[in-house]
Structure formats: C-alpha cells, structure tokens
C-alpha cells in the first residue's frame, strides 16, 4: 500500500506530470476533483524550474500531502454508511411482492448495516419493518403492536408472527370462497326446472298405439 505523501518533486515526476494525476495515483479518483488535467501541466523537471516556480511546486506538494493525509482512513466506509442510512429511511414494500419477499429485502439491508457495525435501536428497526408493510396488512400490524413489545422483540419474530396470521387469514378466505361457491351451486340447482322426456311419454301412450 502506498504512503499518503511524496518527498521530492523528481520522485513525483517519475510517475506523473500533473498534480491531478498524483491524486488519482493515490486513490483520489473517486473524490471531488481539485485540479483539472487540462488546466495544470508540468513539463519541466524540478531542477529546470525557476526559483519562484520551485517555491510554488513545493507548496503544491505540501498542500497535496496535507489533503491526502487529512482524509480519514475509513472515508469510503463512511460514504457507504450514509447510503445505507438513506436506504433504511426510504425502505418500503414493493407492490405485488409477498410478505416473505419484502422481509428478505429488509433482512439483507440490516445485515449490510451490521457489517459496517451500524448500531440501530431495536424499536426503530421494528417500527420501520412494520411501517414498510403494504396497507392490506394494516390489521395485522395493529394486532402485532398490541401483543408484542417492540422494544424487546426483533423483526424476525415479528415476521414469523405476521406470516402465521397471514396464512390463517388466507385459509379462512379460501374456505369462505368455497362455501360461497357451494351455496351458489345449490341455489342454481334449485332454480333449474325439472326436465321431462315428452317424446318418451307420447310414445308409451296406449291411446296412440291403438
């Protein structure tokens, strides 16, 4: 791993001709650009510079070292944490996705946050999970808030509870639909008039046979 700094102008010239290239070499390509390659060009070696140019070159080099050394080592981790916090704040269900699918998405998000040691209050995580559920599950959400302590229960337990109630609700709905279909079938059968075979009756009429 390279050190964040450089000792001499000639050493810097070995690898690049501009200050911008120097910053890119040391991993600054993802940071906001400080100098444009088209604006700053160094074609002379340090020994060929005038006295004023040498002073300016030294100042530029020192300023660059200060900037690079002043950046925290975990700057990219901080950037990732900010993105994860933003994703957490904006997390919501995807229309058409089942409860379990949204639960898996939320679990992945929390796992990513744990990797970066991002500590979240249990109540905050549980509340976010419940509030991200679709409106049709509102009655389940209300119920779970009444029977579960959101300060001590984790969202995995909340999901298991909700999934159980959702399964029961689906079974009840299917039974109701089947009963409705059965009642409709019986009613339709009762309303159908009896069918008589008039041809067979006339054929067997003795008066017609004489």
C-alpha positions in Angstrom: 0.0 0.0 0.0 1.5 3.4 -0.9 2.1 6.1 1.7 -0.1 9.2 1.5 2.7 11.6 0.6 5.8 12.2 -1.5 9.2 13.5 -0.6 10.6 15.1 -3.7 9.4 16.8 -6.9 11.6 14.5 -9.0 10.0 11.5 -7.3 6.6 12.7 -8.2 7.7 13.4 -11.8 8.7 9.8 -12.2 5.0 8.8 -12.1 3.1 11.8 -13.3 3.3 15.3 -14.7 0.3 17.0 -13.0 -1.0 17.3 -9.5 -4.3 15.9 -10.6 -2.6 12.7 -11.8 -0.8 12.5 -8.5 -4.1 12.5 -6.6 -5.5 9.9 -8.9 -2.5 7.6 -8.4 -3.1 7.7 -4.6 -6.7 6.7 -4.8 -8.4 10.1 -5.2 -10.1 9.3 -8.5 -13.4 8.9 -6.6 -13.1 12.1 -4.7 -14.2 15.5 -6.0 -11.5 16.7 -8.4 -9.3 19.5 -7.2 -7.4 20.3 -10.3 -8.2 19.7 -14.0 -5.6 17.9 -16.1 -6.2 20.5 -18.9 -5.5 23.4 -16.6 -2.3 22.4 -14.8 0.6 20.9 -16.8 4.1 20.5 -15.6 6.6 19.8 -18.4 9.7 20.8 -16.6 11.8 18.8 -14.2 12.3 20.3 -10.7 15.9 21.3 -11.5 14.7 23.2 -14.5 12.2 25.4 -12.6 12.8 29.0 -11.8 13.1 29.9 -8.1 9.5 31.1 -7.8 8.3 28.0 -9.6 10.2 25.8 -7.2 8.6 27.5 -4.3 5.2 27.1 -5.9 5.9 23.4 -6.6 6.9 22.8 -3.1 3.8 24.5 -1.7 1.6 22.5 -4.1 3.2 19.3 -3.0 2.9 20.1 0.7 -0.8 21.1 0.2 -1.5 17.8 -1.6 0.1 15.8 1.2 -1.9 17.7 3.8 -5.1 17.0 2.0 -4.4 13.3 1.4 -3.1 12.7 5.0 -6.1 14.6 6.4 -8.6 12.3 4.9 -9.8 9.6 7.3 -8.8 6.1 6.5 -12.4 5.0 6.7 -13.8 7.7 4.4 -15.3 5.1 2.0 -16.9 3.3 4.9 -18.5 6.5 6.0 -19.8 7.0 2.5 -21.3 3.5 2.5 -22.9 4.1 5.9 -24.6 7.2 4.6 -26.0 5.3 1.7 -27.3 2.5 4.0 -28.9 5.0 6.3 -30.6 6.6 3.3 -31.8 3.2 2.1 -33.1 2.4 5.5 -35.1 5.7 5.7 -36.6 5.2 2.3 -37.3 1.4 2.6 -40.8 0.4 1.7 -42.6 -2.6 0.3 -42.7 -3.4 -3.4 -46.2 -3.8 -4.8 -47.1 -7.3 -5.8 -44.4 -8.8 -3.6 -45.3 -11.3 -0.9 -44.6 -10.6 2.8 -41.7 -13.0 2.8 -40.1 -11.3 -0.2 -40.1 -7.9 1.5 -38.9 -9.5 4.7 -35.9 -10.9 2.8 -35.1 -7.5 1.4 -35.2 -5.9 4.8 -33.1 -8.7 6.3 -30.4 -8.1 3.6 -30.4 -4.3 4.4 -30.0 -4.9 8.2 -27.2 -7.5 7.5 -25.4 -4.9 5.4 -25.7 -2.4 8.2 -24.3 -4.9 10.7 -21.3 -5.5 8.5 -20.4 -1.8 9.0 -21.2 -2.0 12.7 -24.1 0.4 12.3 -26.0 0.2 15.6 -29.7 0.7 15.3 -32.2 0.9 18.1 -34.4 -2.3 18.3 -37.6 -0.3 18.5 -36.6 1.8 15.5 -35.8 -1.3 13.4 -39.1 -3.0 14.3 -41.2 0.1 13.7 -39.5 0.6 10.3 -40.3 -3.0 9.3 -43.9 -2.8 10.3 -44.5 0.6 8.7 -43.0 -0.6 5.4 -45.7 -3.3 5.0 -48.5 -2.8 2.5 -51.8 -1.2 3.5 -53.7 -4.5 3.2 -51.7 -5.8 6.2 -52.7 -2.9 8.4 -55.0 -5.0 10.6 -52.1 -7.5 11.2 -49.7 -4.7 12.0 -52.2 -3.2 14.5 -52.6 -6.6 16.2 -48.9 -7.3 16.4 -48.3 -3.9 18.0 -50.8 -4.8 20.7 -49.4 -8.2 21.5 -45.7 -7.7 21.0 -43.2 -5.5 22.8 -41.3 -3.7 20.0 -38.5 -2.8 22.4 -37.5 -6.4 23.0 -38.9 -8.4 20.1 -36.8 -8.5 16.9 -38.2 -8.1 13.4 -37.6 -11.8 12.6 -40.1 -12.7 15.3 -42.5 -10.1 14.1 -42.3 -11.6 10.6 -42.9 -15.1 11.9 -46.0 -13.8 13.8 -47.3 -11.9 10.8 -46.7 -14.8 8.4 -48.6 -17.2 10.6 -51.6 -14.8 10.8 -51.4 -14.2 7.1 -51.5 -17.9 6.4 -54.5 -18.3 8.7 -56.3 -15.4 7.0 -55.7 -17.0 3.6 -57.1 -20.3 4.8 -60.2 -18.6 6.2 -60.7 -16.6 2.9 -60.4 -19.8 0.8 -62.9 -21.6 3.0 -65.3 -18.7 2.7 -64.9 -18.7 -1.1 -65.6 -22.4 -1.3 -68.7 -22.1 0.9 -69.9 -19.3 -1.3 -69.4 -21.4 -4.4 -71.2 -24.4 -2.9 -74.2 -22.2 -1.9 -74.3 -20.7 -5.3 -74.3 -24.2 -6.9 -77.1 -25.4 -4.6 -79.2 -22.3 -5.3 -78.7 -22.6 -9.1 -79.7 -26.3 -8.9 -82.9 -25.5 -7.1 -83.9 -22.8 -9.6 -83.4 -25.2 -12.6 -86.9 -26.5 -13.8 -87.4 -30.3 -13.9 -86.8 -31.8 -17.4 -89.5 -34.2 -18.8 -88.9 -36.5 -21.7 -92.1 -35.7 -23.7 -91.1 -37.9 -26.6 -90.8 -41.0 -24.4 -94.2 -40.2 -22.7 -96.0 -39.8 -26.0 -94.5 -43.0 -27.4 -95.8 -45.0 -24.5 -99.3 -43.6 -24.5 -101.7 -46.5 -25.1 -104.2 -44.3 -27.0 -101.7 -43.5 -29.6 -100.8 -47.2 -30.0 -104.4 -48.3 -30.9 
